[in-house]
Amino acid sequence: MVGITVAWEAVVRWAVQPADGATELPPHTLQAIENQAGWETPAQDVVLLEAGSGKPPDTDGSTDLKTLLPGSLELGSSSKNLGIVDSAIGEERGSLGPATEGAGGVWQQPEGNQDVPCIETELRVLANPKGHLVVHANGGLNQMRLGIADMVAIARVLEAALVVPYLDARSFWQDNSTFEELFDLPFFIEALPDDVPVVAALPAELQGAPVARKHFKTWSDLQYYHSMIAPLWQNYKVIEVAKTDTTLANNELPPSVQKLRCKVAFHALRFAAPMRTLADGLVQKLRARGPFVALHLRYEKDVLAFSGCTHGLAPAEADALTAVRLATPQWRVKEINPLEARRSGRCPLSPSEVGLTLRALGFGRDTVIYLASGELFGGPDALAPLREQFPNLVTKESLVPPAQLTALQAHLNQWAAVDYVISVASDVFVATFSGNMAKAVRGHRRFSGHRKTIHLQGKELIPVLDEFAAGNVDVATCWQQLAAAQGSDSGQARVRAKGLKDEGMSRQEARKGEEYFYANPLPECLCAAVEKREQTLTRVVL
């Protein structure tokens, strides 16, 4: 890990240098960021401010953190009279948060941004756990993050201590990052003292003890855990869980459980300091150019292979994607009809189609767009049509020197973490496919004040795009039809939609079809601004 740490340090040192034409960061700012990254001193990554002062404790008051880290904001907590400074995402609409408050047109923020997080669970302290829960998170970065959030809530329901989760190193992304390398472990433990005890490893007396190994049933309510899992404590002191995703229902859960899920996903599970600091520097570079869009363009090999989407590809390319799907055990499914998959909206739009849609929605050619994605299928050639429509398209490769990128390419989840922080901080987030990152960022932006978020509606857009590709409509007509097909939803405040149970559908199937809890945590985790004096406010810290 020494080489990786040095590489991150080099990237971060470069990232915080100013963009062309921007004001150079003073030496004390660079030193503060270095301290946060932990290169030379064990400075804490979260700075607690004396209430009302805006200055760190135990100083002479000569250095104001609001001048050290642009976009930082002291945030009150009615229960602890402390503020939390978050340098990853500025909570005031400054250099690291949306810079478009009051702006019109495409940068107009949706209604509802006066809602505030309210995630205090008011649970009694769990002093004597009945046992220990050992979990193995599965999938990519955001599937693991949200699965871990569920597991923390389940640990509380089961009255268990949680062993620091093991991360998936065998998924498609082949990233062997440990929990400590990807997340801020001390902060994770310290954020949950009243909710769930978190321990680094099983106690010595339980090493070698009998273990109940389980696969929890997906989309389950608390009755399942009380009746089917909790009785295991009568014979075991350790329960081991092989998978973590979608183990809790979206609805039908007590408010305290829902709030705890939000507290973990949007607060306790913040990323490790090197990733946060690198993302800060990149956001500052982007912000120096003005408002920007973060575009999650999931036109990548794993998505295309998993969904069986081959529209517009050469036969050899389609065959290569099919081979990838068949070679991945968990992706093997019955024969997929690519045309039906596209028509039903299960395929990501191509870069060219995304560019055409963004122009239809009013984004001009001069819009700054950050590409929050992995390697596109087809490489630079696939991206060319989008870059032609938006010359100010920015990629990680154009922001960070190649040498540092090469050193970190083996840790795709860490790069995804950088994309995540930038996406939450952006003025507008655009998702082209309803995957785990799109859902997580959408929910996090709601939690952070309903920041403008556009989820491209492929099922509605594709018929228009196909008509244009066939030459049946001109550009002006196409734009008009695309805008109408997309609709006006941009992340406005609304209560999470519940699904309808059709005749013959099981309860689990009905729950799976509901709006995902983490994509819209309203009403449980957000309160109207008028209520905030009566609620304990804990702000997001990545």
C-alpha positions as CSV (number, residue, x, y, z in Angstrom):
1,M,0.0,0.0,0.0
2,V,3.0,2.4,0.2
3,G,3.0,2.8,-3.5
4,I,-0.7,3.5,-3.7
5,T,-0.4,6.1,-0.8
6,V,2.4,7.9,-2.5
7,A,0.4,7.9,-5.8
8,W,-2.6,9.4,-4.1
9,E,-0.4,12.0,-2.4
10,A,1.0,13.0,-5.8
11,V,-2.4,13.2,-7.4
12,V,-3.8,15.3,-4.5
13,R,-0.9,17.6,-4.5
14,W,-1.4,18.2,-8.2
15,A,-5.2,18.5,-7.9
16,V,-5.3,21.3,-5.4
17,Q,-3.1,23.5,-7.7
18,P,-5.2,26.2,-9.3
19,A,-6.7,25.9,-12.7
20,D,-5.6,28.4,-15.4
21,G,-6.7,31.8,-14.4
22,A,-7.8,30.8,-10.9
23,T,-6.5,32.4,-7.7
24,E,-3.6,30.4,-6.3
25,L,-4.2,28.7,-3.1
26,P,-2.1,30.1,-0.3
27,P,0.5,27.9,1.5
28,H,-1.5,27.6,4.7
29,T,-4.4,26.2,2.6
30,L,-2.2,23.6,1.0
31,Q,-0.8,22.7,4.5
32,A,-4.3,22.3,5.9
33,I,-5.2,20.0,3.0
34,E,-2.0,18.0,3.5
35,N,-2.7,17.7,7.2
36,Q,-6.2,16.4,6.4
37,A,-4.8,13.8,4.0
38,G,-2.5,12.6,6.9
39,W,0.8,12.9,5.0
40,E,2.9,14.6,7.7
41,T,0.7,15.0,10.8
42,P,-2.1,13.0,12.3
43,A,-4.6,15.9,11.9
44,Q,-8.2,14.9,12.1
45,D,-10.2,14.7,8.9
46,V,-13.3,16.3,10.4
47,V,-12.7,19.6,12.2
48,L,-15.1,20.3,15.0
49,L,-15.7,24.0,15.5
50,E,-16.4,25.9,18.7
51,A,-20.1,26.8,18.4
52,G,-20.5,30.1,16.6
53,S,-16.9,30.8,16.2
54,G,-16.0,29.4,12.8
55,K,-12.5,28.6,14.2
56,P,-10.9,25.4,15.3
57,P,-10.6,24.8,19.1
58,D,-7.3,25.2,20.8
59,T,-6.0,28.0,18.5
60,D,-5.5,31.6,18.9
61,G,-8.3,32.3,16.5
62,S,-6.1,33.8,13.9
63,T,-7.0,31.2,11.2
64,D,-10.6,31.0,10.0
65,L,-11.4,27.7,8.3
66,K,-13.8,29.5,6.0
67,T,-10.8,31.1,4.4
68,L,-8.8,27.9,4.5
69,L,-11.2,25.8,2.7
70,P,-13.6,27.5,0.2
71,G,-17.1,26.4,0.6
72,S,-16.8,25.2,4.2
73,L,-19.6,26.1,6.5
74,E,-20.2,25.7,10.2
75,L,-23.3,23.7,10.8
76,G,-25.1,23.6,14.1
77,S,-26.2,20.5,16.0
78,S,-28.8,21.2,18.6
79,S,-27.8,18.1,20.6
80,K,-24.1,18.5,20.8
81,N,-23.6,22.2,20.1
82,L,-20.9,21.4,17.5
83,G,-20.5,22.1,13.9
84,I,-19.1,19.8,11.2
85,V,-16.9,21.2,8.4
86,D,-17.0,19.2,5.3
87,S,-14.4,20.0,2.7
88,A,-15.8,17.4,0.3
89,I,-19.0,19.2,-0.4
90,G,-19.6,22.8,0.7
91,E,-22.8,23.1,2.5
92,E,-23.2,26.7,1.6
93,R,-23.6,27.3,-2.1
94,G,-20.0,28.4,-2.6
95,S,-17.0,27.1,-4.4
96,L,-17.6,23.4,-3.5
97,G,-21.4,23.3,-3.6
98,P,-23.8,24.3,-6.3
99,A,-22.9,27.8,-7.6
100,T,-26.3,28.4,-9.2
101,E,-28.6,29.5,-6.4
102,G,-30.8,32.2,-8.0
103,A,-29.7,31.3,-11.5
104,G,-32.4,30.6,-14.1
105,G,-32.6,28.3,-17.1
106,V,-30.8,25.0,-17.0
107,W,-29.1,25.9,-13.8
108,Q,-32.3,26.7,-11.9
109,Q,-32.4,24.5,-8.8
110,P,-35.7,22.7,-8.0
111,E,-38.2,23.6,-5.3
112,G,-37.8,22.0,-1.9
113,N,-34.2,22.9,-1.2
114,Q,-35.2,24.2,2.2
115,D,-35.7,20.7,3.5
116,V,-33.0,19.6,6.0
117,P,-31.7,16.2,7.1
118,C,-33.2,14.9,10.3
119,I,-31.5,11.5,11.1
120,E,-31.3,11.3,14.8
121,T,-32.7,7.9,15.7
122,E,-33.4,8.4,19.4
123,L,-32.5,4.8,20.0
124,R,-31.3,3.6,23.4
125,V,-27.6,2.8,23.6
126,L,-26.9,-0.8,22.8
127,A,-24.8,-1.7,25.8
128,N,-24.9,-5.5,25.8
129,P,-25.0,-6.9,22.2
130,K,-26.4,-10.4,21.9
131,G,-23.7,-11.4,19.4
132,H,-21.6,-10.2,16.5
133,L,-22.6,-9.8,12.8
134,V,-19.9,-10.5,10.2
135,V,-20.7,-9.3,6.7
136,H,-19.2,-9.7,3.3
137,A,-20.3,-6.8,1.1
138,N,-20.8,-7.6,-2.6
139,G,-20.7,-5.7,-5.9
140,G,-19.2,-2.4,-6.9
141,L,-18.7,0.7,-4.7
142,N,-22.2,1.9,-4.3
143,Q,-23.8,-1.5,-4.1
144,M,-21.5,-2.2,-1.2
145,R,-22.0,1.2,0.4
146,L,-25.8,0.8,0.4
147,G,-25.6,-2.8,1.4
148,I,-23.4,-1.9,4.4
149,A,-25.9,0.8,5.4
150,D,-28.6,-1.9,5.5
151,M,-26.4,-4.2,7.5
152,V,-25.8,-1.5,10.2
153,A,-29.6,-1.1,10.5
154,I,-30.0,-4.9,10.6
155,A,-27.3,-5.2,13.3
156,R,-29.3,-2.8,15.4
157,V,-32.5,-4.7,14.8
158,L,-30.7,-7.9,15.9
159,E,-29.0,-6.2,18.8
160,A,-25.6,-7.2,17.5
161,A,-22.2,-5.6,17.3
162,L,-21.0,-5.2,13.7
163,V,-17.5,-6.3,12.7
164,V,-16.0,-4.0,10.1
165,P,-17.3,-5.3,6.8
166,Y,-15.2,-7.2,4.3
167,L,-15.3,-5.7,0.8
168,D,-15.8,-7.6,-2.5
169,A,-12.5,-8.1,-4.3
170,R,-13.9,-10.7,-6.8
171,S,-16.5,-8.6,-8.6
172,F,-16.3,-7.4,-12.2
173,W,-14.2,-4.5,-11.0
174,Q,-11.5,-6.6,-9.4
175,D,-10.6,-4.0,-6.7
176,N,-8.9,-5.3,-3.6
177,S,-9.2,-2.1,-1.6
178,T,-10.0,-2.8,2.1
179,F,-12.6,-1.0,4.1
180,E,-9.9,1.2,5.7
181,E,-8.5,2.1,2.3
182,L,-11.9,3.0,0.8
183,F,-13.7,4.5,3.8
184,D,-12.8,6.6,6.8
185,L,-12.9,3.8,9.4
186,P,-12.4,5.9,12.6
187,F,-15.1,8.3,11.5
188,F,-17.4,5.4,10.7
189,I,-17.0,3.9,14.2
190,E,-17.3,7.3,15.9
191,A,-20.4,8.3,14.0
192,L,-22.5,5.3,15.4
193,P,-21.7,5.0,19.1
194,D,-25.3,5.3,20.2
195,D,-26.7,3.1,17.4
196,V,-24.4,0.1,16.8
197,P,-21.1,-1.0,18.3
198,V,-18.5,-1.4,15.5
199,V,-15.4,-3.5,16.2
200,A,-12.4,-4.1,14.0
201,A,-12.5,-7.9,14.5
202,L,-14.2,-10.6,16.4
203,P,-13.1,-10.8,20.1
204,A,-10.5,-13.4,20.9
205,E,-12.9,-15.5,22.8
206,L,-15.1,-15.9,19.6
207,Q,-12.3,-16.8,17.3
208,G,-13.1,-20.3,16.2
209,A,-16.6,-20.3,17.7
210,P,-19.5,-21.9,15.8
211,V,-20.9,-19.5,13.2
212,A,-24.4,-19.3,11.7
213,R,-23.8,-18.6,8.0
214,K,-26.8,-17.0,6.3
215,H,-28.1,-15.4,3.1
216,F,-30.6,-12.9,4.2
217,K,-33.8,-12.8,2.2
218,T,-34.0,-9.7,-0.1
219,W,-36.5,-6.9,0.5
220,S,-37.4,-8.1,3.9
221,D,-39.3,-6.4,6.7
222,L,-38.4,-6.6,10.4
223,Q,-40.7,-9.5,11.0
224,Y,-38.4,-11.7,9.0
225,Y,-35.4,-10.7,11.1
226,H,-37.2,-11.0,14.4
227,S,-38.7,-14.4,13.6
228,M,-36.1,-16.1,11.3
229,I,-32.7,-14.6,12.3
230,A,-32.9,-13.3,15.9
231,P,-33.6,-16.9,17.3
232,L,-30.1,-17.9,16.0
233,W,-28.6,-16.1,19.0
234,Q,-29.9,-18.9,21.2
235,N,-27.2,-21.2,19.7
236,Y,-24.6,-18.9,18.1
237,K,-22.7,-15.8,19.1
238,V,-21.6,-15.1,15.5
239,I,-23.8,-14.7,12.4
240,E,-22.0,-14.4,9.1
241,V,-23.7,-12.9,6.0
242,A,-22.4,-13.7,2.5
243,K,-24.2,-10.9,0.7
244,T,-25.4,-7.5,1.7
245,D,-27.4,-5.9,-1.1
246,T,-31.2,-5.2,-0.9
247,T,-31.7,-7.0,2.4
248,L,-34.3,-4.5,3.7
249,A,-37.6,-3.4,2.2
250,N,-38.0,0.2,0.9
251,N,-41.0,0.8,3.1
252,E,-42.9,-0.7,6.0
253,L,-40.0,0.0,8.4
254,P,-40.0,2.1,11.6
255,P,-38.7,5.6,11.2
256,S,-35.8,4.9,13.5
257,V,-34.6,2.2,11.2
258,Q,-35.0,4.4,8.1
259,K,-33.1,7.3,9.7
260,L,-30.3,5.0,10.7
261,R,-30.0,3.8,7.1
262,C,-29.7,7.4,6.0
263,K,-27.2,8.2,8.8
264,V,-24.9,5.5,7.5
265,A,-25.3,6.0,3.8
266,F,-25.1,9.8,3.7
267,H,-23.0,10.5,6.8
268,A,-21.1,7.8,8.5
269,L,-19.8,6.0,5.4
270,R,-17.6,8.9,4.2
271,F,-14.7,8.1,2.0
272,A,-11.1,8.0,3.1
273,A,-9.2,11.4,3.2
274,P,-7.1,11.0,0.0
275,M,-10.2,10.5,-2.2
276,R,-12.1,13.4,-0.6
277,T,-9.1,15.7,-0.9
278,L,-8.5,14.8,-4.5
279,A,-12.2,15.3,-5.3
280,D,-12.1,18.7,-3.6
281,G,-9.2,19.8,-5.8
282,L,-11.0,18.7,-9.0
283,V,-14.2,20.4,-8.0
284,Q,-12.3,23.6,-7.4
285,K,-10.8,23.3,-10.9
286,L,-14.2,22.7,-12.4
287,R,-15.8,25.5,-10.4
288,A,-13.2,27.9,-11.7
289,R,-14.8,27.5,-15.1
290,G,-18.3,28.2,-13.8
291,P,-21.3,26.0,-13.2
292,F,-20.8,22.4,-14.3
293,V,-22.7,19.2,-15.0
294,A,-21.6,15.8,-13.7
295,L,-22.6,13.2,-16.3
296,H,-22.8,9.6,-15.2
297,L,-22.5,8.0,-18.7
298,R,-22.8,4.3,-18.1
299,Y,-22.0,3.3,-21.6
300,E,-19.5,0.8,-20.2
301,K,-18.6,-2.8,-20.9
302,D,-20.2,-4.2,-17.7
303,V,-23.5,-2.5,-18.2
304,L,-23.8,-3.4,-21.9
305,A,-22.8,-7.0,-21.2
306,F,-25.1,-7.4,-18.2
307,S,-28.1,-5.9,-20.0
308,G,-27.5,-7.5,-23.3
309,C,-27.6,-4.1,-25.1
310,T,-26.0,-4.1,-28.5
311,H,-27.8,-1.4,-30.4
312,G,-25.5,0.3,-33.0
313,L,-22.6,-2.1,-32.4
314,A,-20.8,-4.2,-34.9
315,P,-21.4,-8.0,-34.8
316,A,-17.9,-8.6,-33.4
317,E,-18.5,-6.1,-30.6
318,A,-21.9,-7.7,-29.7
319,D,-20.3,-11.1,-29.6
320,A,-17.6,-9.8,-27.3
321,L,-20.2,-8.5,-24.9
322,T,-22.2,-11.7,-24.9
323,A,-19.0,-13.6,-24.1
324,V,-18.4,-11.3,-21.1
325,R,-21.9,-11.9,-19.8
326,L,-21.7,-15.7,-20.2
327,A,-18.3,-15.8,-18.5
328,T,-19.6,-14.0,-15.4
329,P,-21.6,-16.5,-13.3
330,Q,-24.0,-14.0,-11.6
331,W,-24.8,-12.4,-15.0
332,R,-25.8,-15.6,-16.8
333,V,-29.5,-15.3,-17.7
334,K,-31.8,-16.6,-20.3
335,E,-31.4,-15.4,-23.9
336,I,-31.8,-11.6,-24.1
337,N,-33.5,-9.8,-26.9
338,P,-31.4,-6.6,-27.4
339,L,-34.2,-4.8,-29.3
340,E,-36.7,-5.5,-26.5
341,A,-34.2,-4.5,-23.8
342,R,-33.6,-1.1,-25.6
343,R,-37.3,-0.4,-26.1
344,S,-38.1,-1.2,-22.5
345,G,-35.5,1.3,-21.3
346,R,-33.1,-1.2,-19.8
347,C,-30.2,0.0,-22.0
348,P,-27.9,3.0,-21.4
349,L,-28.1,5.7,-24.0
350,S,-25.1,6.1,-26.3
351,P,-22.8,9.1,-26.0
352,S,-24.2,10.5,-29.2
353,E,-27.8,10.1,-27.9
354,V,-27.0,11.7,-24.6
355,G,-25.5,14.7,-26.3
356,L,-28.5,15.2,-28.5
357,T,-30.8,14.9,-25.4
358,L,-28.8,17.4,-23.3
359,R,-28.9,19.9,-26.2
360,A,-32.7,19.4,-26.4
361,L,-33.0,20.1,-22.6
362,G,-31.3,23.5,-23.1
363,F,-27.6,22.9,-22.3
364,G,-25.5,25.0,-24.7
365,R,-22.3,23.9,-26.5
366,D,-20.3,25.9,-23.9
367,T,-21.6,23.8,-21.0
368,V,-18.8,22.4,-18.8
369,I,-19.5,18.7,-18.3
370,Y,-17.5,16.4,-16.1
371,L,-17.6,12.8,-17.2
372,A,-18.2,10.7,-14.0
373,S,-17.8,7.3,-15.6
374,G,-15.3,4.5,-16.1
375,E,-13.8,3.5,-19.4
376,L,-16.4,3.7,-22.1
377,F,-17.0,0.8,-24.4
378,G,-15.3,1.7,-27.6
379,G,-12.9,4.1,-25.9
380,P,-12.2,7.6,-27.2
381,D,-14.0,7.0,-30.5
382,A,-17.2,6.3,-28.6
383,L,-16.9,9.6,-26.8
384,A,-16.2,11.7,-29.9
385,P,-19.8,12.4,-30.8
386,L,-20.5,13.8,-27.3
387,R,-17.3,15.8,-27.3
388,E,-18.3,17.3,-30.7
389,Q,-21.6,18.5,-29.2
390,F,-19.9,19.7,-26.0
391,P,-16.3,20.8,-26.5
392,N,-16.0,21.6,-22.8
393,L,-16.3,17.9,-21.8
394,V,-13.8,17.2,-19.0
395,T,-12.6,13.7,-18.0
396,K,-10.3,12.5,-15.2
397,E,-7.7,11.9,-17.8
398,S,-7.7,15.6,-18.8
399,L,-7.6,16.8,-15.2
400,V,-5.0,14.4,-13.6
401,P,-1.6,13.6,-15.2
402,P,-1.3,10.2,-16.8
403,A,1.4,8.9,-14.5
404,Q,-0.8,9.3,-11.5
405,L,-3.8,7.8,-13.2
406,T,-1.8,4.7,-14.2
407,A,-0.7,4.2,-10.6
408,L,-4.3,4.0,-9.5
409,Q,-6.0,2.2,-12.3
410,A,-6.0,-1.1,-10.2
411,H,-8.4,0.6,-7.7
412,L,-11.5,1.3,-9.6
413,N,-13.7,1.7,-6.5
414,Q,-11.4,4.5,-5.3
415,W,-11.9,6.3,-8.6
416,A,-15.6,5.7,-8.4
417,A,-15.5,7.3,-5.0
418,V,-13.9,10.5,-6.5
419,D,-16.6,10.5,-9.2
420,Y,-19.3,10.1,-6.4
421,V,-18.1,13.2,-4.4
422,I,-17.9,15.3,-7.6
423,S,-21.3,14.2,-8.7
424,V,-22.9,15.1,-5.4
425,A,-21.2,18.5,-5.4
426,S,-22.1,19.4,-9.0
427,D,-24.6,22.0,-10.1
428,V,-26.5,19.5,-12.1
429,F,-26.2,15.7,-12.0
430,V,-27.3,13.8,-15.1
431,A,-27.7,10.0,-15.0
432,T,-28.2,8.0,-18.2
433,F,-28.8,4.6,-16.5
434,S,-30.6,3.6,-13.3
435,G,-27.7,1.8,-11.7
436,N,-26.5,1.8,-8.1
437,M,-24.4,5.0,-8.4
438,A,-27.2,6.9,-10.1
439,K,-29.6,5.9,-7.4
440,A,-27.2,6.7,-4.5
441,V,-26.2,10.1,-5.9
442,R,-29.8,11.0,-6.6
443,G,-30.7,10.2,-3.0
444,H,-27.7,12.0,-1.6
445,R,-28.5,15.1,-3.6
446,R,-32.1,15.0,-2.3
447,F,-30.6,14.6,1.2
448,S,-28.3,17.6,0.6
449,G,-31.1,20.0,-0.3
450,H,-32.8,18.6,-3.5
451,R,-30.0,19.6,-5.8
452,K,-30.9,19.5,-9.5
453,T,-30.8,16.0,-10.8
454,I,-31.9,14.7,-14.2
455,H,-32.4,11.0,-14.8
456,L,-32.8,10.5,-18.6
457,Q,-35.9,8.5,-19.3
458,G,-34.6,6.0,-21.9
459,K,-37.9,4.3,-22.5
460,E,-39.6,7.5,-23.5
461,L,-36.6,9.0,-25.3
462,I,-35.5,6.1,-27.5
463,P,-38.5,6.2,-29.9
464,V,-37.7,9.8,-30.6
465,L,-34.0,9.1,-31.0
466,D,-34.7,6.2,-33.3
467,E,-37.0,8.4,-35.5
468,F,-34.2,11.0,-35.7
469,A,-31.6,8.4,-36.6
470,A,-33.9,7.1,-39.4
471,G,-34.1,10.6,-40.8
472,N,-37.8,11.0,-40.2
473,V,-37.5,14.2,-38.2
474,D,-35.2,17.2,-38.3
475,V,-33.0,18.4,-35.4
476,A,-35.4,21.2,-34.2
477,T,-38.4,18.7,-34.1
478,C,-36.3,16.1,-32.5
479,W,-35.2,18.5,-29.7
480,Q,-38.8,19.5,-29.1
481,Q,-40.0,15.9,-28.9
482,L,-37.0,14.9,-26.7
483,A,-37.8,17.7,-24.2
484,A,-41.4,16.7,-24.1
485,A,-40.6,13.0,-23.6
486,Q,-38.1,13.7,-20.8
487,G,-40.5,15.8,-18.8
488,S,-39.8,18.3,-16.1
489,D,-38.6,16.2,-13.2
490,S,-35.3,17.6,-11.9
491,G,-35.2,16.3,-8.4
492,Q,-38.1,18.3,-6.8
493,A,-39.1,17.4,-3.3
494,R,-41.7,14.6,-3.3
495,V,-42.5,11.7,-1.1
496,R,-41.1,8.3,-2.2
497,A,-43.5,6.4,-4.5
498,K,-44.8,3.1,-3.3
499,G,-45.4,0.2,-5.7
500,L,-48.7,-1.5,-6.4
501,K,-49.1,-5.2,-5.7
502,D,-50.7,-6.9,-8.7
503,E,-52.7,-10.1,-8.4
504,G,-50.4,-13.1,-8.2
505,M,-47.4,-11.0,-7.3
506,S,-45.5,-11.9,-4.1
507,R,-44.8,-9.3,-1.5
508,Q,-41.1,-9.6,-2.3
509,E,-41.7,-8.9,-6.0
510,A,-44.0,-5.9,-5.1
511,R,-41.3,-4.4,-2.8
512,K,-38.6,-4.8,-5.5
513,G,-40.7,-2.7,-7.8
514,E,-41.1,0.2,-5.4
515,E,-39.0,3.4,-5.6
516,Y,-35.6,2.6,-4.0
517,F,-35.3,4.0,-0.5
518,Y,-31.8,5.4,-0.9
519,A,-32.8,7.2,-4.2
520,N,-35.5,9.1,-2.3
521,P,-35.3,9.1,1.5
522,L,-38.2,11.5,1.8
523,P,-40.2,11.6,4.2
524,E,-38.2,9.7,6.8
525,C,-34.8,11.4,6.6
526,L,-35.8,15.0,5.6
527,C,-37.8,17.6,7.5
528,A,-39.3,20.8,6.3
529,A,-37.3,23.9,7.2
530,V,-39.9,25.1,9.6
531,E,-39.4,22.0,11.7
532,K,-35.6,22.2,11.9
533,R,-35.6,24.0,15.3
534,E,-37.5,20.9,16.7
535,Q,-35.2,18.4,15.1
536,T,-31.6,17.4,15.7
537,L,-29.8,18.3,12.5
538,T,-26.8,16.2,11.4
539,R,-25.3,17.4,8.1
540,V,-23.8,15.2,5.4
541,V,-20.1,14.4,5.6
542,L,-18.5,12.3,2.9
